[in-house]
């Protein structure tokens, strides 16, 4: 959902899934692969993204 208009909201569904909702109400669910050392790693199959807690 990157590079879309507006802001997103997110909800942790359980300890292993993150639900992301965009400005238009569309949703995606991603598996939480890990959360450590300021890095959130999300994945869906072979598609893995890392998000760092830094400015």
mmCIF entry with sequence, helices, sheets and N, C-alpha, C, O atoms, coordinates in Angstrom:
data_MODEL
# 
_entry.id   MODEL 
# 
_entity.id                         1 
_entity.type                       polymer 
_entity.pdbx_number_of_molecules   1 
# 
_entity_poly.entity_id                      1 
_entity_poly.type                           'polypeptide(L)' 
_entity_poly.nstd_linkage                   no 
_entity_poly.nstd_monomer                   no 
_entity_poly.pdbx_seq_one_letter_code       
;(UNK)(UNK)(UNK)(UNK)(UNK)(UNK)(UNK)(UNK)(UNK)(UNK)(UNK)(UNK)(UNK)(UNK)(UNK)(UNK)
(UNK)(UNK)(UNK)(UNK)(UNK)(UNK)(UNK)(UNK)(UNK)(UNK)(UNK)(UNK)(UNK)(UNK)(UNK)(UNK)
(UNK)(UNK)(UNK)(UNK)(UNK)(UNK)(UNK)(UNK)(UNK)(UNK)(UNK)(UNK)(UNK)(UNK)(UNK)(UNK)
(UNK)(UNK)(UNK)(UNK)(UNK)(UNK)(UNK)
;
_entity_poly.pdbx_seq_one_letter_code_can   XXXXXXXXXXXXXXXXXXXXXXXXXXXXXXXXXXXXXXXXXXXXXXXXXXXXXXX 
_entity_poly.pdbx_strand_id                 A 
# 
loop_
_entity_poly_seq.entity_id 
_entity_poly_seq.num 
_entity_poly_seq.mon_id 
_entity_poly_seq.hetero 
1 1  UNK n 
1 2  UNK n 
1 3  UNK n 
1 4  UNK n 
1 5  UNK n 
1 6  UNK n 
1 7  UNK n 
1 8  UNK n 
1 9  UNK n 
1 10 UNK n 
1 11 UNK n 
1 12 UNK n 
1 13 UNK n 
1 14 UNK n 
1 15 UNK n 
1 16 UNK n 
1 17 UNK n 
1 18 UNK n 
1 19 UNK n 
1 20 UNK n 
1 21 UNK n 
1 22 UNK n 
1 23 UNK n 
1 24 UNK n 
1 25 UNK n 
1 26 UNK n 
1 27 UNK n 
1 28 UNK n 
1 29 UNK n 
1 30 UNK n 
1 31 UNK n 
1 32 UNK n 
1 33 UNK n 
1 34 UNK n 
1 35 UNK n 
1 36 UNK n 
1 37 UNK n 
1 38 UNK n 
1 39 UNK n 
1 40 UNK n 
1 41 UNK n 
1 42 UNK n 
1 43 UNK n 
1 44 UNK n 
1 45 UNK n 
1 46 UNK n 
1 47 UNK n 
1 48 UNK n 
1 49 UNK n 
1 50 UNK n 
1 51 UNK n 
1 52 UNK n 
1 53 UNK n 
1 54 UNK n 
1 55 UNK n 
# 
_struct_asym.id          A 
_struct_asym.entity_id   1 
# 
_struct_sheet.id               AA1 
_struct_sheet.type             ? 
_struct_sheet.number_strands   5 
_struct_sheet.details          ? 
# 
loop_
_struct_sheet_order.sheet_id 
_struct_sheet_order.range_id_1 
_struct_sheet_order.range_id_2 
_struct_sheet_order.offset 
_struct_sheet_order.sense 
AA1 1 2 ? anti-parallel 
AA1 2 3 ? anti-parallel 
AA1 3 4 ? anti-parallel 
AA1 4 5 ? anti-parallel 
# 
loop_
_struct_sheet_range.sheet_id 
_struct_sheet_range.id 
_struct_sheet_range.beg_label_comp_id 
_struct_sheet_range.beg_label_asym_id 
_struct_sheet_range.beg_label_seq_id 
_struct_sheet_range.pdbx_beg_PDB_ins_code 
_struct_sheet_range.end_label_comp_id 
_struct_sheet_range.end_label_asym_id 
_struct_sheet_range.end_label_seq_id 
_struct_sheet_range.pdbx_end_PDB_ins_code 
_struct_sheet_range.beg_auth_comp_id 
_struct_sheet_range.beg_auth_asym_id 
_struct_sheet_range.beg_auth_seq_id 
_struct_sheet_range.end_auth_comp_id 
_struct_sheet_range.end_auth_asym_id 
_struct_sheet_range.end_auth_seq_id 
AA1 1 UNK A 9  ? UNK A 14 ? UNK A 9  UNK A 14 
AA1 2 UNK A 17 ? UNK A 21 ? UNK A 17 UNK A 21 
AA1 3 UNK A 27 ? UNK A 36 ? UNK A 27 UNK A 36 
AA1 4 UNK A 39 ? UNK A 44 ? UNK A 39 UNK A 44 
AA1 5 UNK A 47 ? UNK A 52 ? UNK A 47 UNK A 52 
# 
loop_
_atom_site.group_PDB 
_atom_site.id 
_atom_site.type_symbol 
_atom_site.label_atom_id 
_atom_site.label_alt_id 
_atom_site.label_comp_id 
_atom_site.label_asym_id 
_atom_site.label_entity_id 
_atom_site.label_seq_id 
_atom_site.pdbx_PDB_ins_code 
_atom_site.Cartn_x 
_atom_site.Cartn_y 
_atom_site.Cartn_z 
_atom_site.occupancy 
_atom_site.B_iso_or_equiv 
_atom_site.pdbx_formal_charge 
_atom_site.auth_seq_id 
_atom_site.auth_comp_id 
_atom_site.auth_asym_id 
_atom_site.auth_atom_id 
_atom_site.pdbx_PDB_model_num 
ATOM 1   N N  . UNK A 1 1  ? 0.814   -1.190  0.000  1.00 0.00 ? 1  UNK A N  1 
ATOM 2   C CA . UNK A 1 1  ? 0.000   0.000   0.000  1.00 0.00 ? 1  UNK A CA 1 
ATOM 3   C C  . UNK A 1 1  ? 0.858   1.255   0.000  1.00 0.00 ? 1  UNK A C  1 
ATOM 4   O O  . UNK A 1 1  ? 0.374   2.343   0.314  1.00 0.00 ? 1  UNK A O  1 
ATOM 5   N N  . UNK A 1 2  ? 2.089   1.111   -0.340 1.00 0.00 ? 2  UNK A N  1 
ATOM 6   C CA . UNK A 1 2  ? 2.967   2.259   -0.371 1.00 0.00 ? 2  UNK A CA 1 
ATOM 7   C C  . UNK A 1 2  ? 2.632   3.232   -1.484 1.00 0.00 ? 2  UNK A C  1 
ATOM 8   O O  . UNK A 1 2  ? 2.049   2.856   -2.500 1.00 0.00 ? 2  UNK A O  1 
ATOM 9   N N  . UNK A 1 3  ? 3.001   4.466   -1.285 1.00 0.00 ? 3  UNK A N  1 
ATOM 10  C CA . UNK A 1 3  ? 2.837   5.524   -2.281 1.00 0.00 ? 3  UNK A CA 1 
ATOM 11  C C  . UNK A 1 3  ? 1.382   5.808   -2.653 1.00 0.00 ? 3  UNK A C  1 
ATOM 12  O O  . UNK A 1 3  ? 1.096   6.188   -3.788 1.00 0.00 ? 3  UNK A O  1 
ATOM 13  N N  . UNK A 1 4  ? 0.467   5.627   -1.711 1.00 0.00 ? 4  UNK A N  1 
ATOM 14  C CA . UNK A 1 4  ? -0.929  5.946   -1.952 1.00 0.00 ? 4  UNK A CA 1 
ATOM 15  C C  . UNK A 1 4  ? -1.301  7.230   -1.231 1.00 0.00 ? 4  UNK A C  1 
ATOM 16  O O  . UNK A 1 4  ? -0.593  7.666   -0.324 1.00 0.00 ? 4  UNK A O  1 
ATOM 17  N N  . UNK A 1 5  ? -2.411  7.833   -1.635 1.00 0.00 ? 5  UNK A N  1 
ATOM 18  C CA . UNK A 1 5  ? -2.886  9.083   -1.058 1.00 0.00 ? 5  UNK A CA 1 
ATOM 19  C C  . UNK A 1 5  ? -3.384  8.861   0.366  1.00 0.00 ? 5  UNK A C  1 
ATOM 20  O O  . UNK A 1 5  ? -3.964  7.817   0.665  1.00 0.00 ? 5  UNK A O  1 
ATOM 21  N N  . UNK A 1 6  ? -3.163  9.834   1.243  1.00 0.00 ? 6  UNK A N  1 
ATOM 22  C CA . UNK A 1 6  ? -3.719  9.817   2.587  1.00 0.00 ? 6  UNK A CA 1 
ATOM 23  C C  . UNK A 1 6  ? -2.890  9.004   3.566  1.00 0.00 ? 6  UNK A C  1 
ATOM 24  O O  . UNK A 1 6  ? -1.763  8.593   3.291  1.00 0.00 ? 6  UNK A O  1 
ATOM 25  N N  . UNK A 1 7  ? -3.494  8.795   4.700  1.00 0.00 ? 7  UNK A N  1 
ATOM 26  C CA . UNK A 1 7  ? -2.820  8.051   5.757  1.00 0.00 ? 7  UNK A CA 1 
ATOM 27  C C  . UNK A 1 7  ? -3.410  6.658   5.879  1.00 0.00 ? 7  UNK A C  1 
ATOM 28  O O  . UNK A 1 7  ? -4.498  6.384   5.371  1.00 0.00 ? 7  UNK A O  1 
ATOM 29  N N  . UNK A 1 8  ? -2.699  5.799   6.544  1.00 0.00 ? 8  UNK A N  1 
ATOM 30  C CA . UNK A 1 8  ? -3.174  4.441   6.788  1.00 0.00 ? 8  UNK A CA 1 
ATOM 31  C C  . UNK A 1 8  ? -3.355  4.234   8.281  1.00 0.00 ? 8  UNK A C  1 
ATOM 32  O O  . UNK A 1 8  ? -2.785  4.963   9.093  1.00 0.00 ? 8  UNK A O  1 
ATOM 33  N N  . UNK A 1 9  ? -4.140  3.252   8.632  1.00 0.00 ? 9  UNK A N  1 
ATOM 34  C CA . UNK A 1 9  ? -4.238  2.823   10.018 1.00 0.00 ? 9  UNK A CA 1 
ATOM 35  C C  . UNK A 1 9  ? -3.883  1.352   10.056 1.00 0.00 ? 9  UNK A C  1 
ATOM 36  O O  . UNK A 1 9  ? -3.962  0.655   9.044  1.00 0.00 ? 9  UNK A O  1 
ATOM 37  N N  . UNK A 1 10 ? -3.500  0.894   11.209 1.00 0.00 ? 10 UNK A N  1 
ATOM 38  C CA . UNK A 1 10 ? -3.115  -0.505  11.320 1.00 0.00 ? 10 UNK A CA 1 
ATOM 39  C C  . UNK A 1 10 ? -3.642  -1.085  12.619 1.00 0.00 ? 10 UNK A C  1 
ATOM 40  O O  . UNK A 1 10 ? -3.864  -0.369  13.595 1.00 0.00 ? 10 UNK A O  1 
ATOM 41  N N  . UNK A 1 11 ? -3.838  -2.395  12.613 1.00 0.00 ? 11 UNK A N  1 
ATOM 42  C CA . UNK A 1 11 ? -4.331  -3.137  13.762 1.00 0.00 ? 11 UNK A CA 1 
ATOM 43  C C  . UNK A 1 11 ? -3.568  -4.449  13.832 1.00 0.00 ? 11 UNK A C  1 
ATOM 44  O O  . UNK A 1 11 ? -3.380  -5.116  12.815 1.00 0.00 ? 11 UNK A O  1 
ATOM 45  N N  . UNK A 1 12 ? -3.131  -4.818  15.022 1.00 0.00 ? 12 UNK A N  1 
ATOM 46  C CA . UNK A 1 12 ? -2.521  -6.131  15.209 1.00 0.00 ? 12 UNK A CA 1 
ATOM 47  C C  . UNK A 1 12 ? -3.665  -7.111  15.453 1.00 0.00 ? 12 UNK A C  1 
ATOM 48  O O  . UNK A 1 12 ? -4.384  -6.994  16.445 1.00 0.00 ? 12 UNK A O  1 
ATOM 49  N N  . UNK A 1 13 ? -3.835  -8.084  14.543 1.00 0.00 ? 13 UNK A N  1 
ATOM 50  C CA . UNK A 1 13 ? -4.938  -9.041  14.645 1.00 0.00 ? 13 UNK A CA 1 
ATOM 51  C C  . UNK A 1 13 ? -4.670  -10.094 15.711 1.00 0.00 ? 13 UNK A C  1 
ATOM 52  O O  . UNK A 1 13 ? -5.572  -10.469 16.460 1.00 0.00 ? 13 UNK A O  1 
ATOM 53  N N  . UNK A 1 14 ? -3.480  -10.550 15.776 1.00 0.00 ? 14 UNK A N  1 
ATOM 54  C CA . UNK A 1 14 ? -3.015  -11.463 16.810 1.00 0.00 ? 14 UNK A CA 1 
ATOM 55  C C  . UNK A 1 14 ? -1.516  -11.254 16.881 1.00 0.00 ? 14 UNK A C  1 
ATOM 56  O O  . UNK A 1 14 ? -1.019  -10.270 16.333 1.00 0.00 ? 14 UNK A O  1 
ATOM 57  N N  . UNK A 1 15 ? -0.799  -12.107 17.509 1.00 0.00 ? 15 UNK A N  1 
ATOM 58  C CA . UNK A 1 15 ? 0.642   -11.880 17.656 1.00 0.00 ? 15 UNK A CA 1 
ATOM 59  C C  . UNK A 1 15 ? 1.411   -12.085 16.363 1.00 0.00 ? 15 UNK A C  1 
ATOM 60  O O  . UNK A 1 15 ? 2.617   -11.840 16.322 1.00 0.00 ? 15 UNK A O  1 
ATOM 61  N N  . UNK A 1 16 ? 0.733   -12.536 15.292 1.00 0.00 ? 16 UNK A N  1 
ATOM 62  C CA . UNK A 1 16 ? 1.484   -12.844 14.074 1.00 0.00 ? 16 UNK A CA 1 
ATOM 63  C C  . UNK A 1 16 ? 0.956   -12.173 12.808 1.00 0.00 ? 16 UNK A C  1 
ATOM 64  O O  . UNK A 1 16 ? 1.489   -12.422 11.727 1.00 0.00 ? 16 UNK A O  1 
ATOM 65  N N  . UNK A 1 17 ? -0.087  -11.319 12.908 1.00 0.00 ? 17 UNK A N  1 
ATOM 66  C CA . UNK A 1 17 ? -0.611  -10.675 11.707 1.00 0.00 ? 17 UNK A CA 1 
ATOM 67  C C  . UNK A 1 17 ? -0.916  -9.198  11.956 1.00 0.00 ? 17 UNK A C  1 
ATOM 68  O O  . UNK A 1 17 ? -1.363  -8.802  13.032 1.00 0.00 ? 17 UNK A O  1 
ATOM 69  N N  . UNK A 1 18 ? -0.658  -8.404  10.922 1.00 0.00 ? 18 UNK A N  1 
ATOM 70  C CA . UNK A 1 18 ? -0.909  -6.966  10.952 1.00 0.00 ? 18 UNK A CA 1 
ATOM 71  C C  . UNK A 1 18 ? -1.897  -6.639  9.832  1.00 0.00 ? 18 UNK A C  1 
ATOM 72  O O  . UNK A 1 18 ? -1.685  -7.015  8.679  1.00 0.00 ? 18 UNK A O  1 
ATOM 73  N N  . UNK A 1 19 ? -2.979  -5.937  10.179 1.00 0.00 ? 19 UNK A N  1 
ATOM 74  C CA . UNK A 1 19 ? -3.981  -5.515  9.194  1.00 0.00 ? 19 UNK A CA 1 
ATOM 75  C C  . UNK A 1 19 ? -3.777  -4.029  8.939  1.00 0.00 ? 19 UNK A C  1 
ATOM 76  O O  . UNK A 1 19 ? -3.767  -3.229  9.875  1.00 0.00 ? 19 UNK A O  1 
ATOM 77  N N  . UNK A 1 20 ? -3.612  -3.661  7.668  1.00 0.00 ? 20 UNK A N  1 
ATOM 78  C CA . UNK A 1 20 ? -3.372  -2.278  7.270  1.00 0.00 ? 20 UNK A CA 1 
ATOM 79  C C  . UNK A 1 20 ? -4.563  -1.808  6.437  1.00 0.00 ? 20 UNK A C  1 
ATOM 80  O O  . UNK A 1 20 ? -4.969  -2.485  5.493  1.00 0.00 ? 20 UNK A O  1 
ATOM 81  N N  . UNK A 1 21 ? -5.125  -0.643  6.787  1.00 0.00 ? 21 UNK A N  1 
ATOM 82  C CA . UNK A 1 21 ? -6.267  -0.082  6.075  1.00 0.00 ? 21 UNK A CA 1 
ATOM 83  C C  . UNK A 1 21 ? -5.868  1.275   5.520  1.00 0.00 ? 21 UNK A C  1 
ATOM 84  O O  . UNK A 1 21 ? -5.376  2.127   6.260  1.00 0.00 ? 21 UNK A O  1 
ATOM 85  N N  . UNK A 1 22 ? -6.077  1.488   4.211  1.00 0.00 ? 22 UNK A N  1 
ATOM 86  C CA . UNK A 1 22 ? -5.682  2.755   3.600  1.00 0.00 ? 22 UNK A CA 1 
ATOM 87  C C  . UNK A 1 22 ? -6.804  3.789   3.688  1.00 0.00 ? 22 UNK A C  1 
ATOM 88  O O  . UNK A 1 22 ? -7.865  3.516   4.250  1.00 0.00 ? 22 UNK A O  1 
ATOM 89  N N  . UNK A 1 23 ? -6.568  4.951   3.143  1.00 0.00 ? 23 UNK A N  1 
ATOM 90  C CA . UNK A 1 23 ? -7.491  6.082   3.160  1.00 0.00 ? 23 UNK A CA 1 
ATOM 91  C C  . UNK A 1 23 ? -8.858  5.726   2.559  1.00 0.00 ? 23 UNK A C  1 
ATOM 92  O O  . UNK A 1 23 ? -9.887  6.249   2.987  1.00 0.00 ? 23 UNK A O  1 
ATOM 93  N N  . UNK A 1 24 ? -8.854  4.840   1.575  1.00 0.00 ? 24 UNK A N  1 
ATOM 94  C CA . UNK A 1 24 ? -10.077 4.467   0.866  1.00 0.00 ? 24 UNK A CA 1 
ATOM 95  C C  . UNK A 1 24 ? -10.813 3.285   1.506  1.00 0.00 ? 24 UNK A C  1 
ATOM 96  O O  . UNK A 1 24 ? -11.857 2.864   1.007  1.00 0.00 ? 24 UNK A O  1 
ATOM 97  N N  . UNK A 1 25 ? -10.282 2.752   2.598  1.00 0.00 ? 25 UNK A N  1 
ATOM 98  C CA . UNK A 1 25 ? -10.914 1.622   3.276  1.00 0.00 ? 25 UNK A CA 1 
ATOM 99  C C  . UNK A 1 25 ? -10.483 0.265   2.778  1.00 0.00 ? 25 UNK A C  1 
ATOM 100 O O  . UNK A 1 25 ? -11.001 -0.751  3.240  1.00 0.00 ? 25 UNK A O  1 
ATOM 101 N N  . UNK A 1 26 ? -9.541  0.219   1.843  1.00 0.00 ? 26 UNK A N  1 
ATOM 102 C CA . UNK A 1 26 ? -9.020  -1.052  1.354  1.00 0.00 ? 26 UNK A CA 1 
ATOM 103 C C  . UNK A 1 26 ? -8.079  -1.619  2.404  1.00 0.00 ? 26 UNK A C  1 
ATOM 104 O O  . UNK A 1 26 ? -7.362  -0.874  3.071  1.00 0.00 ? 26 UNK A O  1 
ATOM 105 N N  . UNK A 1 27 ? -8.081  -2.936  2.550  1.00 0.00 ? 27 UNK A N  1 
ATOM 106 C CA . UNK A 1 27 ? -7.247  -3.554  3.576  1.00 0.00 ? 27 UNK A CA 1 
ATOM 107 C C  . UNK A 1 27 ? -6.318  -4.603  2.988  1.00 0.00 ? 27 UNK A C  1 
ATOM 108 O O  . UNK A 1 27 ? -6.596  -5.212  1.954  1.00 0.00 ? 27 UNK A O  1 
ATOM 109 N N  . UNK A 1 28 ? -5.222  -4.789  3.675  1.00 0.00 ? 28 UNK A N  1 
ATOM 110 C CA . UNK A 1 28 ? -4.276  -5.865  3.393  1.00 0.00 ? 28 UNK A CA 1 
ATOM 111 C C  . UNK A 1 28 ? -3.838  -6.438  4.726  1.00 0.00 ? 28 UNK A C  1 
ATOM 112 O O  . UNK A 1 28 ? -3.785  -5.726  5.728  1.00 0.00 ? 28 UNK A O  1 
ATOM 113 N N  . UNK A 1 29 ? -3.528  -7.710  4.737  1.00 0.00 ? 29 UNK A N  1 
ATOM 114 C CA . UNK A 1 29 ? -3.025  -8.372  5.938  1.00 0.00 ? 29 UNK A CA 1 
ATOM 115 C C  . UNK A 1 29 ? -1.643  -8.920  5.632  1.00 0.00 ? 29 UNK A C  1 
ATOM 116 O O  . UNK A 1 29 ? -1.418  -9.524  4.584  1.00 0.00 ? 29 UNK A O  1 
ATOM 117 N N  . UNK A 1 30 ? -0.724  -8.704  6.556  1.00 0.00 ? 30 UNK A N  1 
ATOM 118 C CA . UNK A 1 30 ? 0.642   -9.198  6.381  1.00 0.00 ? 30 UNK A CA 1 
ATOM 119 C C  . UNK A 1 30 ? 1.048   -9.985  7.621  1.00 0.00 ? 30 UNK A C  1 
ATOM 120 O O  . UNK A 1 30 ? 0.649   -9.659  8.739  1.00 0.00 ? 30 UNK A O  1 
ATOM 121 N N  . UNK A 1 31 ? 1.834   -11.007 7.410  1.00 0.00 ? 31 UNK A N  1 
ATOM 122 C CA . UNK A 1 31 ? 2.384   -11.771 8.533  1.00 0.00 ? 31 UNK A CA 1 
ATOM 123 C C  . UNK A 1 31 ? 3.521   -10.990 9.163  1.00 0.00 ? 31 UNK A C  1 
ATOM 124 O O  . UNK A 1 31 ? 4.365   -10.434 8.461  1.00 0.00 ? 31 UNK A O  1 
ATOM 125 N N  . UNK A 1 32 ? 3.545   -10.948 10.487 1.00 0.00 ? 32 UNK A N  1 
ATOM 126 C CA . UNK A 1 32 ? 4.656   -10.337 11.207 1.00 0.00 ? 32 UNK A CA 1 
ATOM 127 C C  . UNK A 1 32 ? 5.743   -11.401 11.322 1.00 0.00 ? 32 UNK A C  1 
ATOM 128 O O  . UNK A 1 32 ? 5.604   -12.376 12.060 1.00 0.00 ? 32 UNK A O  1 
ATOM 129 N N  . UNK A 1 33 ? 6.815   -11.195 10.584 1.00 0.00 ? 33 UNK A N  1 
ATOM 130 C CA . UNK A 1 33 ? 7.917   -12.154 10.582 1.00 0.00 ? 33 UNK A CA 1 
ATOM 131 C C  . UNK A 1 33 ? 8.774   -11.954 11.831 1.00 0.00 ? 33 UNK A C  1 
ATOM 132 O O  . UNK A 1 33 ? 9.125   -12.918 12.511 1.00 0.00 ? 33 UNK A O  1 
ATOM 133 N N  . UNK A 1 34 ? 9.109   -10.693 12.131 1.00 0.00 ? 34 UNK A N  1 
ATOM 134 C CA . UNK A 1 34 ? 9.876   -10.404 13.345 1.00 0.00 ? 34 UNK A CA 1 
ATOM 135 C C  . UNK A 1 34 ? 9.749   -8.930  13.695 1.00 0.00 ? 34 UNK A C  1 
ATOM 136 O O  . UNK A 1 34 ? 9.402   -8.094  12.861 1.00 0.00 ? 34 UNK A O  1 
ATOM 137 N N  . UNK A 1 35 ? 10.040  -8.643  14.952 1.00 0.00 ? 35 UNK A N  1 
ATOM 138 C CA . UNK A 1 35 ? 10.093  -7.281  15.456 1.00 0.00 ? 35 UNK A CA 1 
ATOM 139 C C  . UNK A 1 35 ? 11.216  -7.250  16.482 1.00 0.00 ? 35 UNK A C  1 
ATOM 140 O O  . UNK A 1 35 ? 11.048  -7.688  17.620 1.00 0.00 ? 35 UNK A O  1 
ATOM 141 N N  . UNK A 1 36 ? 12.374  -6.722  16.058 1.00 0.00 ? 36 UNK A N  1 
ATOM 142 C CA . UNK A 1 36 ? 13.511  -6.674  16.973 1.00 0.00 ? 36 UNK A CA 1 
ATOM 143 C C  . UNK A 1 36 ? 14.493  -5.604  16.527 1.00 0.00 ? 36 UNK A C  1 
ATOM 144 O O  . UNK A 1 36 ? 14.607  -5.301  15.340 1.00 0.00 ? 36 UNK A O  1 
ATOM 145 N N  . UNK A 1 37 ? 15.186  -5.047  17.478 1.00 0.00 ? 37 UNK A N  1 
ATOM 146 C CA . UNK A 1 37 ? 16.220  -4.032  17.227 1.00 0.00 ? 37 UNK A CA 1 
ATOM 147 C C  . UNK A 1 37 ? 15.712  -2.870  16.380 1.00 0.00 ? 37 UNK A C  1 
ATOM 148 O O  . UNK A 1 37 ? 16.442  -2.345  15.539 1.00 0.00 ? 37 UNK A O  1 
ATOM 149 N N  . UNK A 1 38 ? 14.447  -2.465  16.603 1.00 0.00 ? 38 UNK A N  1 
ATOM 150 C CA . UNK A 1 38 ? 13.897  -1.331  15.871 1.00 0.00 ? 38 UNK A CA 1 
ATOM 151 C C  . UNK A 1 38 ? 13.513  -1.622  14.441 1.00 0.00 ? 38 UNK A C  1 
ATOM 152 O O  . UNK A 1 38 ? 13.320  -0.697  13.653 1.00 0.00 ? 38 UNK A O  1 
ATOM 153 N N  . UNK A 1 39 ? 13.397  -2.894  14.088 1.00 0.00 ? 39 UNK A N  1 
ATOM 154 C CA . UNK A 1 39 ? 13.053  -3.283  12.719 1.00 0.00 ? 39 UNK A CA 1 
ATOM 155 C C  . UNK A 1 39 ? 11.829  -4.197  12.731 1.00 0.00 ? 39 UNK A C  1 
ATOM 156 O O  . UNK A 1 39 ? 11.829  -5.242  13.381 1.00 0.00 ? 39 UNK A O  1 
ATOM 157 N N  . UNK A 1 40 ? 10.784  -3.790  12.003 1.00 0.00 ? 40 UNK A N  1 
ATOM 158 C CA . UNK A 1 40 ? 9.593   -4.608  11.806 1.00 0.00 ? 40 UNK A CA 1 
ATOM 159 C C  . UNK A 1 40 ? 9.715   -5.272  10.445 1.00 0.00 ? 40 UNK A C  1 
ATOM 160 O O  . UNK A 1 40 ? 9.874   -4.591  9.432  1.00 0.00 ? 40 UNK A O  1 
ATOM 161 N N  . UNK A 1 41 ? 9.642   -6.585  10.415 1.00 0.00 ? 41 UNK A N  1 
ATOM 162 C CA . UNK A 1 41 ? 9.700   -7.339  9.165  1.00 0.00 ? 41 UNK A CA 1 
ATOM 163 C C  . UNK A 1 41 ? 8.344   -7.971  8.923  1.00 0.00 ? 41 UNK A C  1 
ATOM 164 O O  . UNK A 1 41 ? 7.856   -8.755  9.736  1.00 0.00 ? 41 UNK A O  1 
ATOM 165 N N  . UNK A 1 42 ? 7.735   -7.619  7.785  1.00 0.00 ? 42 UNK A N  1 
ATOM 166 C CA . UNK A 1 42 ? 6.436   -8.155  7.389  1.00 0.00 ? 42 UNK A CA 1 
ATOM 167 C C  . UNK A 1 42 ? 6.615   -9.004  6.150  1.00 0.00 ? 42 UNK A C  1 
ATOM 168 O O  . UNK A 1 42 ? 7.516   -8.757  5.349  1.00 0.00 ? 42 UNK A O  1 
ATOM 169 N N  . UNK A 1 43 ? 5.758   -10.011 5.985  1.00 0.00 ? 43 UNK A N  1 
ATOM 170 C CA . UNK A 1 43 ? 5.865   -10.847 4.804  1.00 0.00 ? 43 UNK A CA 1 
ATOM 171 C C  . UNK A 1 43 ? 4.560   -11.485 4.407  1.00 0.00 ? 43 UNK A C  1 
ATOM 172 O O  . UNK A 1 43 ? 3.693   -11.744 5.242  1.00 0.00 ? 43 UNK A O  1 
ATOM 173 N N  . UNK A 1 44 ? 4.434   -11.733 3.139  1.00 0.00 ? 44 UNK A N  1 
ATOM 174 C CA . UNK A 1 44 ? 3.339   -12.511 2.549  1.00 0.00 ? 44 UNK A CA 1 
ATOM 175 C C  . UNK A 1 44 ? 3.972   -13.432 1.518  1.00 0.00 ? 44 UNK A C  1 
ATOM 176 O O  . UNK A 1 44 ? 4.264   -13.011 0.399  1.00 0.00 ? 44 UNK A O  1 
ATOM 177 N N  . UNK A 1 45 ? 4.180   -14.658 1.887  1.00 0.00 ? 45 UNK A N  1 
ATOM 178 C CA . UNK A 1 45 ? 4.849   -15.583 0.966  1.00 0.00 ? 45 UNK A CA 1 
ATOM 179 C C  . UNK A 1 45 ? 6.290   -15.180 0.750  1.00 0.00 ? 45 UNK A C  1 
ATOM 180 O O  . UNK A 1 45 ? 7.056   -15.049 1.705  1.00 0.00 ? 45 UNK A O  1 
ATOM 181 N N  . UNK A 1 46 ? 6.667   -14.980 -0.522 1.00 0.00 ? 46 UNK A N  1 
ATOM 182 C CA . UNK A 1 46 ? 8.038   -14.614 -0.865 1.00 0.00 ? 46 UNK A CA 1 
ATOM 183 C C  . UNK A 1 46 ? 8.288   -13.111 -0.786 1.00 0.00 ? 46 UNK A C  1 
ATOM 184 O O  . UNK A 1 46 ? 9.432   -12.674 -0.909 1.00 0.00 ? 46 UNK A O  1 
ATOM 185 N N  . UNK A 1 47 ? 7.232   -12.306 -0.583 1.00 0.00 ? 47 UNK A N  1 
ATOM 186 C CA . UNK A 1 47 ? 7.351   -10.846 -0.523 1.00 0.00 ? 47 UNK A CA 1 
ATOM 187 C C  . UNK A 1 47 ? 7.599   -10.417 0.923  1.00 0.00 ? 47 UNK A C  1 
ATOM 188 O O  . UNK A 1 47 ? 6.706   -10.527 1.763  1.00 0.00 ? 47 UNK A O  1 
ATOM 189 N N  . UNK A 1 48 ? 8.800   -9.932  1.216  1.00 0.00 ? 48 UNK A N  1 
ATOM 190 C CA . UNK A 1 48 ? 9.184   -9.517  2.570  1.00 0.00 ? 48 UNK A CA 1 
ATOM 191 C C  . UNK A 1 48 ? 9.603   -8.063  2.553  1.00 0.00 ? 48 UNK A C  1 
ATOM 192 O O  . UNK A 1 48 ? 10.385  -7.653  1.696  1.00 0.00 ? 48 UNK A O  1 
ATOM 193 N N  . UNK A 1 49 ? 9.093   -7.281  3.488  1.00 0.00 ? 49 UNK A N  1 
ATOM 194 C CA . UNK A 1 49 ? 9.432   -5.855  3.610  1.00 0.00 ? 49 UNK A CA 1 
ATOM 195 C C  . UNK A 1 49 ? 9.933   -5.588  5.029  1.00 0.00 ? 49 UNK A C  1 
ATOM 196 O O  . UNK A 1 49 ? 9.433   -6.169  5.993  1.00 0.00 ? 49 UNK A O  1 
ATOM 197 N N  . UNK A 1 50 ? 10.922  -4.704  5.146  1.00 0.00 ? 50 UNK A N  1 
ATOM 198 C CA . UNK A 1 50 ? 11.445  -4.289  6.445  1.00 0.00 ? 50 UNK A CA 1 
ATOM 199 C C  . UNK A 1 50 ? 11.170  -2.802  6.648  1.00 0.00 ? 50 UNK A C  1 
ATOM 200 O O  . UNK A 1 50 ? 11.316  -1.994  5.731  1.00 0.00 ? 50 UNK A O  1 
ATOM 201 N N  . UNK A 1 51 ? 10.767  -2.460  7.883  1.00 0.00 ? 51 UNK A N  1 
ATOM 202 C CA . UNK A 1 51 ? 10.496  -1.089  8.252  1.00 0.00 ? 51 UNK A CA 1 
ATOM 203 C C  . UNK A 1 51 ? 11.294  -0.777  9.502  1.00 0.00 ? 51 UNK A C  1 
ATOM 204 O O  . UNK A 1 51 ? 11.163  -1.468  10.512 1.00 0.00 ? 51 UNK A O  1 
ATOM 205 N N  . UNK A 1 52 ? 12.124  0.265   9.442  1.00 0.00 ? 52 UNK A N  1 
ATOM 206 C CA . UNK A 1 52 ? 13.020  0.620   10.538 1.00 0.00 ? 52 UNK A CA 1 
ATOM 207 C C  . UNK A 1 52 ? 12.461  1.774   11.342 1.00 0.00 ? 52 UNK A C  1 
ATOM 208 O O  . UNK A 1 52 ? 11.860  2.689   10.779 1.00 0.00 ? 52 UNK A O  1 
ATOM 209 N N  . UNK A 1 53 ? 12.649  1.745   12.637 1.00 0.00 ? 53 UNK A N  1 
ATOM 210 C CA . UNK A 1 53 ? 12.219  2.807   13.538 1.00 0.00 ? 53 UNK A CA 1 
ATOM 211 C C  . UNK A 1 53 ? 13.312  3.884   13.584 1.00 0.00 ? 53 UNK A C  1 
ATOM 212 O O  . UNK A 1 53 ? 14.083  3.981   14.539 1.00 0.00 ? 53 UNK A O  1 
ATOM 213 N N  . UNK A 1 54 ? 13.344  4.679   12.523 1.00 0.00 ? 54 UNK A N  1 
ATOM 214 C CA . UNK A 1 54 ? 14.321  5.765   12.452 1.00 0.00 ? 54 UNK A CA 1 
ATOM 215 C C  . UNK A 1 54 ? 13.727  6.890   11.602 1.00 0.00 ? 54 UNK A C  1 
ATOM 216 O O  . UNK A 1 54 ? 12.890  6.645   10.732 1.00 0.00 ? 54 UNK A O  1 
ATOM 217 N N  . UNK A 1 55 ? 14.164  8.123   11.859 1.00 0.00 ? 55 UNK A N  1 
ATOM 218 C CA . UNK A 1 55 ? 13.627  9.261   11.097 1.00 0.00 ? 55 UNK A CA 1 
ATOM 219 C C  . UNK A 1 55 ? 14.058  9.241   9.643  1.00 0.00 ? 55 UNK A C  1 
ATOM 220 O O  . UNK A 1 55 ? 13.687  10.131  8.877  1.00 0.00 ? 55 UNK A O  1 
# 
